[in-house]
């Protein structure tokens, strides 16, 4: 069994994951909720939640535009309002 832990991480840790493992090598500039991923106590990646590059993408489907990650993080059920942008994990 793998010992996997998810917890909030710093901007620096998330940026490290993006620069090292994500194909874009570019940290999103929008406000984000950053979740670090540790495997056997070793940092192996990050999950970033935030608004996408275009807030109008949901319009054709009759959905509300995504709310900023900072708004969502302060609510009791943030999963109702935010979408994961990407998961960056080491190989």
N, CA, C and O atoms as CSV, one atom per row, in Angstrom:
chain,resi,resn,atom,element,x,y,z
A,1,UNK,N,N,0.838,-1.177,0.000
A,1,UNK,CA,C,0.000,0.000,0.000
A,1,UNK,C,C,0.888,1.248,0.000
A,1,UNK,O,O,1.902,1.297,0.697
A,2,UNK,N,N,0.503,2.237,-0.776
A,2,UNK,CA,C,1.257,3.481,-0.890
A,2,UNK,C,C,0.760,4.477,0.145
A,2,UNK,O,O,-0.445,4.671,0.303
A,3,UNK,N,N,1.686,5.103,0.842
A,3,UNK,CA,C,1.349,6.146,1.811
A,3,UNK,C,C,1.252,7.466,1.058
A,3,UNK,O,O,2.271,8.090,0.761
A,4,UNK,N,N,0.036,7.893,0.750
A,4,UNK,CA,C,-0.200,9.108,-0.025
A,4,UNK,C,C,-0.864,10.146,0.866
A,4,UNK,O,O,-1.837,9.844,1.557
A,5,UNK,N,N,-0.341,11.372,0.852
A,5,UNK,CA,C,-0.897,12.445,1.676
A,5,UNK,C,C,-1.172,13.656,0.802
A,5,UNK,O,O,-0.347,14.033,-0.031
A,6,UNK,N,N,-2.343,14.267,0.996
A,6,UNK,CA,C,-2.715,15.519,0.341
A,6,UNK,C,C,-2.865,16.575,1.417
A,6,UNK,O,O,-3.501,16.338,2.444
A,7,UNK,N,N,-2.278,17.744,1.183
A,7,UNK,CA,C,-2.378,18.840,2.143
A,7,UNK,C,C,-2.076,20.137,1.392
A,7,UNK,O,O,-1.478,20.112,0.316
A,8,UNK,N,N,-2.487,21.252,1.956
A,8,UNK,CA,C,-2.167,22.531,1.334
A,8,UNK,C,C,-0.650,22.672,1.240
A,8,UNK,O,O,0.082,22.199,2.110
A,9,UNK,N,N,-0.192,23.319,0.186
A,9,UNK,CA,C,1.247,23.538,0.023
A,9,UNK,C,C,1.502,25.001,-0.309
A,9,UNK,O,O,0.579,25.747,-0.636
A,10,UNK,N,N,2.739,25.391,-0.223
A,10,UNK,CA,C,3.118,26.772,-0.506
A,10,UNK,C,C,3.122,27.034,-2.009
A,10,UNK,O,O,3.125,26.111,-2.824
A,11,UNK,N,N,3.122,28.312,-2.343
A,11,UNK,CA,C,3.239,28.710,-3.747
A,11,UNK,C,C,4.554,28.180,-4.324
A,11,UNK,O,O,4.601,27.722,-5.466
A,12,UNK,N,N,5.603,28.245,-3.535
A,12,UNK,CA,C,6.916,27.797,-3.997
A,12,UNK,C,C,6.914,26.304,-4.315
A,12,UNK,O,O,7.492,25.886,-5.318
A,13,UNK,N,N,6.268,25.494,-3.470
A,13,UNK,CA,C,6.210,24.050,-3.717
A,13,UNK,C,C,5.417,23.746,-4.986
A,13,UNK,O,O,5.831,22.922,-5.802
A,14,UNK,N,N,4.272,24.418,-5.148
A,14,UNK,CA,C,3.462,24.205,-6.352
A,14,UNK,C,C,4.231,24.643,-7.595
A,14,UNK,O,O,4.193,23.972,-8.626
A,15,UNK,N,N,4.922,25.766,-7.491
A,15,UNK,CA,C,5.700,26.258,-8.633
A,15,UNK,C,C,6.816,25.274,-8.990
A,15,UNK,O,O,7.093,25.044,-10.167
A,16,UNK,N,N,7.445,24.705,-7.985
A,16,UNK,CA,C,8.477,23.692,-8.219
A,16,UNK,C,C,7.897,22.529,-9.029
A,16,UNK,O,O,8.519,22.068,-9.986
A,17,UNK,N,N,6.711,22.056,-8.647
A,17,UNK,CA,C,6.076,20.942,-9.361
A,17,UNK,C,C,5.772,21.317,-10.805
A,17,UNK,O,O,6.012,20.532,-11.722
A,18,UNK,N,N,5.247,22.510,-11.001
A,18,UNK,CA,C,4.903,22.964,-12.356
A,18,UNK,C,C,6.160,23.077,-13.215
A,18,UNK,O,O,6.194,22.575,-14.339
A,19,UNK,N,N,7.181,23.729,-12.694
A,19,UNK,CA,C,8.402,23.935,-13.478
A,19,UNK,C,C,9.149,22.633,-13.757
A,19,UNK,O,O,9.817,22.498,-14.782
A,20,UNK,N,N,9.030,21.692,-12.850
A,20,UNK,CA,C,9.769,20.437,-13.020
A,20,UNK,C,C,9.016,19.387,-13.827
A,20,UNK,O,O,9.630,18.671,-14.618
A,21,UNK,N,N,7.671,19.274,-13.644
A,21,UNK,CA,C,6.962,18.141,-14.221
A,21,UNK,C,C,5.886,18.483,-15.241
A,21,UNK,O,O,5.494,17.610,-16.015
A,22,UNK,N,N,5.396,19.708,-15.275
A,22,UNK,CA,C,4.310,20.024,-16.212
A,22,UNK,C,C,4.873,20.456,-17.559
A,22,UNK,O,O,5.887,21.152,-17.625
A,23,UNK,N,N,4.211,20.039,-18.625
A,23,UNK,CA,C,4.719,20.336,-19.975
A,23,UNK,C,C,4.818,21.833,-20.258
A,23,UNK,O,O,5.689,22.250,-21.021
A,24,UNK,N,N,3.947,22.652,-19.661
A,24,UNK,CA,C,3.940,24.093,-19.959
A,24,UNK,C,C,5.103,24.841,-19.306
A,24,UNK,O,O,5.532,25.882,-19.804
A,25,UNK,N,N,5.609,24.311,-18.196
A,25,UNK,CA,C,6.662,24.977,-17.424
A,25,UNK,C,C,6.277,26.414,-17.055
A,25,UNK,O,O,7.138,27.288,-16.943
A,26,UNK,N,N,4.964,26.646,-16.867
A,26,UNK,CA,C,4.474,27.994,-16.548
A,26,UNK,C,C,3.430,27.913,-15.439
A,26,UNK,O,O,2.430,27.205,-15.561
A,27,UNK,N,N,3.674,28.641,-14.367
A,27,UNK,CA,C,2.733,28.688,-13.246
A,27,UNK,C,C,1.586,29.619,-13.604
A,27,UNK,O,O,1.830,30.743,-14.042
A,28,UNK,N,N,0.324,29.178,-13.428
A,28,UNK,CA,C,-0.807,30.072,-13.701
A,28,UNK,C,C,-0.728,31.327,-12.832
A,28,UNK,O,O,-0.296,31.267,-11.681
A,29,UNK,N,N,-1.148,32.459,-13.388
A,29,UNK,CA,C,-1.050,33.718,-12.650
A,29,UNK,C,C,-2.297,34.018,-11.827
A,29,UNK,O,O,-2.261,34.889,-10.958
A,30,UNK,N,N,-3.389,33.321,-12.082
A,30,UNK,CA,C,-4.633,33.564,-11.343
A,30,UNK,C,C,-4.506,33.066,-9.903
A,30,UNK,O,O,-3.596,32.309,-9.568
A,31,UNK,N,N,-5.440,33.510,-9.062
A,31,UNK,CA,C,-5.480,33.012,-7.690
A,31,UNK,C,C,-5.779,31.523,-7.729
A,31,UNK,O,O,-6.627,31.064,-8.495
A,32,UNK,N,N,-5.078,30.783,-6.901
A,32,UNK,CA,C,-5.192,29.330,-6.910
A,32,UNK,C,C,-5.311,28.778,-5.505
A,32,UNK,O,O,-4.848,29.385,-4.539
A,33,UNK,N,N,-5.937,27.625,-5.406
A,33,UNK,CA,C,-5.855,26.817,-4.200
A,33,UNK,C,C,-4.838,25.734,-4.538
A,33,UNK,O,O,-5.005,25.005,-5.516
A,34,UNK,N,N,-3.787,25.627,-3.732
A,34,UNK,CA,C,-2.692,24.711,-4.018
A,34,UNK,C,C,-2.714,23.539,-3.039
A,34,UNK,O,O,-2.656,23.731,-1.824
A,35,UNK,N,N,-2.797,22.334,-3.580
A,35,UNK,CA,C,-2.779,21.120,-2.768
A,35,UNK,C,C,-1.521,20.338,-3.143
A,35,UNK,O,O,-1.322,19.987,-4.306
A,36,UNK,N,N,-0.685,20.072,-2.162
A,36,UNK,CA,C,0.519,19.291,-2.408
A,36,UNK,C,C,0.230,17.809,-2.286
A,36,UNK,O,O,-0.700,17.397,-1.592
A,37,UNK,N,N,1.034,17.014,-2.967
A,37,UNK,CA,C,0.907,15.559,-2.927
A,37,UNK,C,C,2.237,14.989,-2.436
A,37,UNK,O,O,3.292,15.268,-3.006
A,38,UNK,N,N,2.172,14.185,-1.369
A,38,UNK,CA,C,3.349,13.533,-0.820
A,38,UNK,C,C,3.144,12.028,-0.870
A,38,UNK,O,O,2.085,11.520,-0.500
A,39,UNK,N,N,4.155,11.331,-1.325
A,39,UNK,CA,C,4.130,9.871,-1.377
A,39,UNK,C,C,5.280,9.374,-0.509
A,39,UNK,O,O,6.442,9.686,-0.772
A,40,UNK,N,N,4.958,8.607,0.517
A,40,UNK,CA,C,5.960,8.128,1.477
A,40,UNK,C,C,6.796,9.301,2.008
A,40,UNK,O,O,8.022,9.217,2.090
A,41,UNK,N,N,6.115,10.386,2.365
A,41,UNK,CA,C,6.711,11.608,2.935
A,41,UNK,C,C,7.620,12.363,1.964
A,41,UNK,O,O,8.392,13.223,2.390
A,42,UNK,N,N,7.542,12.058,0.673
A,42,UNK,CA,C,8.340,12.754,-0.344
A,42,UNK,C,C,7.395,13.544,-1.236
A,42,UNK,O,O,6.425,12.988,-1.753
A,43,UNK,N,N,7.664,14.837,-1.424
A,43,UNK,CA,C,6.821,15.687,-2.267
A,43,UNK,C,C,6.928,15.204,-3.711
A,43,UNK,O,O,8.020,15.144,-4.277
A,44,UNK,N,N,5.773,14.857,-4.304
A,44,UNK,CA,C,5.778,14.305,-5.662
A,44,UNK,C,C,4.890,15.071,-6.632
A,44,UNK,O,O,4.804,14.697,-7.801
A,45,UNK,N,N,4.232,16.127,-6.183
A,45,UNK,CA,C,3.401,16.870,-7.125
A,45,UNK,C,C,2.454,17.834,-6.445
A,45,UNK,O,O,2.489,18.023,-5.229
A,46,UNK,N,N,1.602,18.441,-7.266
A,46,UNK,CA,C,0.645,19.425,-6.771
A,46,UNK,C,C,-0.617,19.389,-7.617
A,46,UNK,O,O,-0.588,19.063,-8.803
A,47,UNK,N,N,-1.710,19.730,-6.982
A,47,UNK,CA,C,-2.992,19.893,-7.660
A,47,UNK,C,C,-3.372,21.355,-7.480
A,47,UNK,O,O,-3.382,21.859,-6.356
A,48,UNK,N,N,-3.683,22.036,-8.565
A,48,UNK,CA,C,-4.051,23.448,-8.490
A,48,UNK,C,C,-5.510,23.609,-8.870
A,48,UNK,O,O,-5.959,23.098,-9.895
A,49,UNK,N,N,-6.251,24.333,-8.025
A,49,UNK,CA,C,-7.641,24.650,-8.312
A,49,UNK,C,C,-7.735,26.141,-8.580
A,49,UNK,O,O,-7.122,26.945,-7.877
A,50,UNK,N,N,-8.497,26.506,-9.588
A,50,UNK,CA,C,-8.685,27.913,-9.900
A,50,UNK,C,C,-9.599,28.066,-11.096
A,50,UNK,O,O,-10.112,27.086,-11.635
A,51,UNK,N,N,-9.790,29.284,-11.494
A,51,UNK,CA,C,-10.597,29.553,-12.684
A,51,UNK,C,C,-9.746,29.276,-13.915
A,51,UNK,O,O,-8.536,29.501,-13.912
A,52,UNK,N,N,-10.382,28.794,-14.947
A,52,UNK,CA,C,-9.666,28.516,-16.183
A,52,UNK,C,C,-9.249,29.794,-16.895
A,52,UNK,O,O,-9.498,30.898,-16.412
A,53,UNK,N,N,-8.623,29.632,-18.029
A,53,UNK,CA,C,-8.131,30.773,-18.796
A,53,UNK,C,C,-9.269,31.608,-19.373
A,53,UNK,O,O,-9.087,32.796,-19.640
A,54,UNK,N,N,-10.423,31.011,-19.567
A,54,UNK,CA,C,-11.549,31.716,-20.169
A,54,UNK,C,C,-12.803,31.436,-19.351
A,54,UNK,O,O,-13.314,30.316,-19.359
A,55,UNK,N,N,-13.298,32.441,-18.651
A,55,UNK,CA,C,-14.458,32.231,-17.777
A,55,UNK,C,C,-15.760,32.052,-18.536
A,55,UNK,O,O,-16.791,31.768,-17.925
A,56,UNK,N,N,-15.739,32.210,-19.855
A,56,UNK,CA,C,-16.955,32.075,-20.654
A,56,UNK,C,C,-17.135,30.674,-21.233
A,56,UNK,O,O,-18.115,30.432,-21.939
A,57,UNK,N,N,-16.232,29.756,-20.960
A,57,UNK,CA,C,-16.329,28.407,-21.509
A,57,UNK,C,C,-17.587,27.674,-21.058
A,57,UNK,O,O,-18.078,26.804,-21.776
A,58,UNK,N,N,-18.110,28.004,-19.898
A,58,UNK,CA,C,-19.287,27.307,-19.379
A,58,UNK,C,C,-20.596,27.843,-19.948
A,58,UNK,O,O,-21.634,27.197,-19.807
A,59,UNK,N,N,-20.570,29.000,-20.583
A,59,UNK,CA,C,-21.783,29.658,-21.065
A,59,UNK,C,C,-22.626,28.786,-22.013
A,59,UNK,O,O,-23.840,28.719,-21.821
A,60,UNK,N,N,-22.048,28.115,-23.027
A,60,UNK,CA,C,-22.872,27.319,-23.945
A,60,UNK,C,C,-23.627,26.178,-23.261
A,60,UNK,O,O,-24.592,25.648,-23.812
A,61,UNK,N,N,-23.190,25.809,-22.075
A,61,UNK,CA,C,-23.812,24.703,-21.357
A,61,UNK,C,C,-24.801,25.180,-20.293
A,61,UNK,O,O,-25.345,24.371,-19.541
A,62,UNK,N,N,-25.031,26.489,-20.230
A,62,UNK,CA,C,-25.970,27.046,-19.264
A,62,UNK,C,C,-25.469,26.996,-17.833
A,62,UNK,O,O,-26.270,27.015,-16.898
A,63,UNK,N,N,-24.161,26.931,-17.645
A,63,UNK,CA,C,-23.579,26.862,-16.308
A,63,UNK,C,C,-23.089,28.232,-15.870
A,63,UNK,O,O,-22.763,29.083,-16.697
A,64,UNK,N,N,-23.041,28.433,-14.565
A,64,UNK,CA,C,-22.502,29.684,-14.033
A,64,UNK,C,C,-21.004,29.744,-14.303
A,64,UNK,O,O,-20.332,28.713,-14.304
A,65,UNK,N,N,-20.474,30.951,-14.533
A,65,UNK,CA,C,-19.016,31.051,-14.689
A,65,UNK,C,C,-18.329,30.619,-13.402
A,65,UNK,O,O,-18.887,30.800,-12.320
A,66,UNK,N,N,-17.129,30.051,-13.495
A,66,UNK,CA,C,-16.426,29.640,-12.279
A,66,UNK,C,C,-16.114,30.829,-11.388
A,66,UNK,O,O,-15.867,31.936,-11.867
A,67,UNK,N,N,-16.130,30.585,-10.098
A,67,UNK,CA,C,-15.802,31.634,-9.133
A,67,UNK,C,C,-14.307,31.585,-8.841
A,67,UNK,O,O,-13.670,30.544,-9.001
A,68,UNK,N,N,-13.756,32.706,-8.414
A,68,UNK,CA,C,-12.326,32.707,-8.076
A,68,UNK,C,C,-12.009,31.691,-6.991
A,68,UNK,O,O,-12.827,31.442,-6.106
A,69,UNK,N,N,-10.836,31.113,-7.060
A,69,UNK,CA,C,-10.432,30.089,-6.098
A,69,UNK,C,C,-10.453,30.624,-4.675
A,69,UNK,O,O,-10.783,29.882,-3.750
A,70,UNK,N,N,-10.110,31.899,-4.475
A,70,UNK,CA,C,-10.098,32.455,-3.123
A,70,UNK,C,C,-11.503,32.482,-2.535
A,70,UNK,O,O,-11.667,32.293,-1.330
A,71,UNK,N,N,-12.524,32.714,-3.365
A,71,UNK,CA,C,-13.907,32.691,-2.900
A,71,UNK,C,C,-14.296,31.275,-2.536
A,71,UNK,O,O,-14.904,31.037,-1.493
A,72,UNK,N,N,-13.947,30.342,-3.394
A,72,UNK,CA,C,-14.333,28.951,-3.180
A,72,UNK,C,C,-13.667,28.355,-1.949
A,72,UNK,O,O,-14.282,27.576,-1.220
A,73,UNK,N,N,-12.422,28.718,-1.720
A,73,UNK,CA,C,-11.682,28.136,-0.605
A,73,UNK,C,C,-12.268,28.553,0.734
A,73,UNK,O,O,-12.046,27.878,1.739
A,74,UNK,N,N,-13.011,29.651,0.765
A,74,UNK,CA,C,-13.568,30.118,2.030
A,74,UNK,C,C,-14.942,29.522,2.314
A,74,UNK,O,O,-15.515,29.778,3.373
A,75,UNK,N,N,-15.475,28.739,1.395
A,75,UNK,CA,C,-16.793,28.140,1.573
A,75,UNK,C,C,-16.670,26.741,2.173
A,75,UNK,O,O,-15.609,26.120,2.119
A,76,UNK,N,N,-17.759,26.262,2.739
A,76,UNK,CA,C,-17.709,24.958,3.388
A,76,UNK,C,C,-17.665,23.812,2.388
A,76,UNK,O,O,-17.194,22.726,2.724
A,77,UNK,N,N,-18.146,24.029,1.162
A,77,UNK,CA,C,-18.149,22.966,0.158
A,77,UNK,C,C,-17.513,23.476,-1.132
A,77,UNK,O,O,-18.217,23.673,-2.123
A,78,UNK,N,N,-16.194,23.696,-1.143
A,78,UNK,CA,C,-15.554,24.265,-2.331
A,78,UNK,C,C,-15.657,23.380,-3.561
A,78,UNK,O,O,-15.556,23.888,-4.678
A,79,UNK,N,N,-15.852,22.088,-3.404
A,79,UNK,CA,C,-15.923,21.205,-4.573
A,79,UNK,C,C,-17.123,21.529,-5.457
A,79,UNK,O,O,-17.139,21.156,-6.630
A,80,UNK,N,N,-18.124,22.213,-4.917
A,80,UNK,CA,C,-19.286,22.585,-5.716
A,80,UNK,C,C,-18.959,23.675,-6.723
A,80,UNK,O,O,-19.681,23.837,-7.707
A,81,UNK,N,N,-17.892,24.421,-6.502
A,81,UNK,CA,C,-17.655,25.618,-7.296
A,81,UNK,C,C,-16.343,25.663,-8.055
A,81,UNK,O,O,-16.167,26.527,-8.914
A,82,UNK,N,N,-15.424,24.769,-7.769
A,82,UNK,CA,C,-14.126,24.869,-8.429
A,82,UNK,C,C,-13.819,23.626,-9.244
A,82,UNK,O,O,-14.304,22.533,-8.949
A,83,UNK,N,N,-13.027,23.806,-10.247
A,83,UNK,CA,C,-12.629,22.720,-11.132
A,83,UNK,C,C,-11.121,22.555,-11.048
A,83,UNK,O,O,-10.400,23.552,-11.026
A,84,UNK,N,N,-10.622,21.316,-11.000
A,84,UNK,CA,C,-9.169,21.161,-11.021
A,84,UNK,C,C,-8.617,21.575,-12.367
A,84,UNK,O,O,-9.148,21.169,-13.402
A,85,UNK,N,N,-7.566,22.373,-12.377
A,85,UNK,CA,C,-6.944,22.799,-13.633
A,85,UNK,C,C,-6.083,21.674,-14.181
A,85,UNK,O,O,-6.236,21.281,-15.338
A,86,UNK,N,N,-5.209,21.172,-13.390
A,86,UNK,CA,C,-4.306,20.107,-13.817
A,86,UNK,C,C,-3.721,19.437,-12.588
A,86,UNK,O,O,-3.735,19.997,-11.492
A,87,UNK,N,N,-3.217,18.256,-12.781
A,87,UNK,CA,C,-2.492,17.569,-11.726
A,87,UNK,C,C,-1.069,17.397,-12.223
A,87,UNK,O,O,-0.847,16.863,-13.310
A,88,UNK,N,N,-0.105,17.846,-11.433
A,88,UNK,CA,C,1.299,17.716,-11.812
A,88,UNK,C,C,1.953,16.759,-10.847
A,88,UNK,O,O,1.981,16.996,-9.639
A,89,UNK,N,N,2.468,15.699,-11.373
A,89,UNK,CA,C,3.056,14.663,-10.532
A,89,UNK,C,C,4.336,14.157,-11.174
A,89,UNK,O,O,4.463,14.112,-12.398
A,90,UNK,N,N,5.268,13.781,-10.336
A,90,UNK,CA,C,6.518,13.238,-10.862
A,90,UNK,C,C,6.261,11.884,-11.503
A,90,UNK,O,O,5.296,11.201,-11.159
A,91,UNK,N,N,7.111,11.503,-12.418
A,91,UNK,CA,C,6.957,10.210,-13.101
A,91,UNK,C,C,7.526,9.091,-12.270
A,91,UNK,O,O,7.485,7.932,-12.685
